[in-house]
């Protein structure tokens, strides 16, 4: 009889322990779901186009260079491009970091290459000169020879700086400047770069 009572006590003890465990779990669940119910809903997000990798200025982004970002509506920058926007024919005005949302201000305006203007990447020997330039500046281009008797020849006048690509770590010297110029000016500058040193001068001329 005593053995039966002992088994019964063990069964009752186990039942009480399980009831306490279930009660604790129920109370924890009630607290959790109460907090979930009281928590504010996550803010709505907006899909925008972002850079999938670091992109240099002067580049025309391909599909592999882009990805879709989901940003909270309050932090979406003005002019952000939405998925489906046509960017393959647009030129970046400056370098873009990976993960950065792209806006219309990141690209050259259509008027920058309107008419018969071409975008021409020009490498200048002096990277410090390039560091003084900004997109939108107008510059004169000169071809300087190594002889002291000859003055530098003016190659172009008041051409627009339309992009300043980030300097590549693999580049040994100089820096790139992308200019907008007519085809005859591009031909003249391209020929001069083969034999002379190209230098620039800032001009206030906006014509």
N, C-alpha and C positions, 0 to 999 in steps of 0.2 A: 504493500500500500504506500509505503514511504517512497518507493521508487517511482510509482505513478505520480505522486504529488511533486516529486522533483522534476520529472519530465514536464508536468503541467506548468510548474513555475518557470521553467526554461522557455516554454512556448509563449507564455504570457509576457516574459521579459523581452523576448525577441519581437513580439508584436508591438509592445510599447516603443521599443527602439526604432522599429521601422515607421511607426506612426510619427515619432518625433522627426525622423529624417524626412519623411514625406511632407510634414508640416513646414520644416525649414525650407525645403525645395519650393514648396508652394509660395511661401512668403517671399523668397528671393525672386521667383518668377513674377510675382505680383509687382514687386518694386521695379524690376527691369521693364516690364511692359508699361508700367505707369510712367517711367522716365521716357520711354520711347514715345508714348502718346503726348507727353508734354514738350518734347524736344521740337524745335522748329524744323520744318522741312528744308532739305538742302536747297541752296539757291539755284535757280534755273541756269543752265549753261548754254553757250552759243558756240556753234561750230565755226571756226575761222581757219584760214590757211596759214601755216607756219613753215619755217625752214627746217628741213630734215637734217641738214648739216651746215657747217659754216660755208657761206657763199661770198665770193669776191665781188666788189663793185665792177660794173661793166658786164656782168654775166646775164644770160637769158635763162632763167630757171627752167629745167625740165621737170617732168612728172616725178622722177626719182629724187629730185631735190626738195620736194614739198611733202608735207604731211598735214593731216587735219588735227587741230587742237580744240579741245573743249574748255572754254574759259567761262568763269562766272560772268553773267551779263554786266555787272558794274565795272569790271576791269577790262572789258573789251575796248581797245583803243579806237579812236575815231578814224574812219576810213579803212578799217580792217577788211581784208578781202575774204569773201565767203567761198566755200567749196564750189567748184565749177567755174570760178572766175578765170578768164583767159589771161595767162601770164607768160606763156611761151614766147610771145613776140615782144615782150616788154623787157627793158634793160634796167638792171639795178643801178641806182645812182651811187651807192656806196656799199661797203661790206655788211653782211648780215650774219648774226650768230645763230648757231643751231638752236632750235626751239623758239626762236623769236617770231611773234606773229607779224605777218606782212601787211603793210598798209599801202594805200595809194601813194603816200609821200615817199616811200622807199624806191619808187620807180621814176625814171625820167618821164617828164610830160611828153605827150605826143609831139608838141611843137618843137621840142629839143632836136628832133631829127626830121623835121618837116622838109618838104621840097626836095632838093637834090643833095641834102646834107648826108654825110656818112659818119659813122662812129669809127674813129681810128685810134687804136691803142699805141701810144708813143712812150718809149722808154727813155727817161732822162737819166744821165749819169749821176747827177747829184740828188740823192734822196732827200736831203735837207731842204732843197728848193721845193720839192713836191710837198713836203710837210707844211709849207706855207700856203698852199693852194686850197681852195674850197670849190665844191660843185657849184656851178653858176658863174665862176670867175671868167673874165675875158683876158686872154693872154696873147702877146705877140711871140712868134717863134723866130729864132735866129740860128743860122748855121755858122759856127765859129771854126776857123781853120787854125792850124798850128803855127802859121807864119805870122810874124809881127807886122808885116807891111800891109797885109790885107785886113780890111775891116769885116766884121761879121755881116753876112747877107741876111736880110729879112726874108723869111720864107712865108710867113702868114701874119695877118693883122687881125686882132680882136676875135680870135676863134674861141668858142665856148668850151669850158671844162665841163664834161657831162658825167664823168665818173672818176673815182679815185680808188682803184682796186687795192685791197690790202696787200702789203708786201709779202711775198712768199718766202718762207724760211730757206727754201732751196736756192733763192736768187742770190747771186754773189755780189751784185752791185746795182745801184740805181733803183728806180721805182717807176711804175707805170702811171700814165695819165691818159684818160680817154677823152679825146677832143671830138667836136662836131665840126666838120669842114666839108667844103665842096670837093668833088672828085679830083679836080686839077690841083687843089692845094694838098690833098692827101698824096697825090703822085709826087709832087715836088718835095714834100717832107720825107716820104719814104725813100726817095732817091738820095736826099741829103744825109739821111742817117747812115748810109753805107760808107760815107767818106769823111764826114765832119761831125763835130760835137754840137748837139742841139741844146740851146739854152732858151729860157723864157723871160719875159718881162710882163708884169701886170699892167693892164691898161684900164682906165675908167671908161673907155669907149664901149658903148652898148649898142652901137649901130650894126 
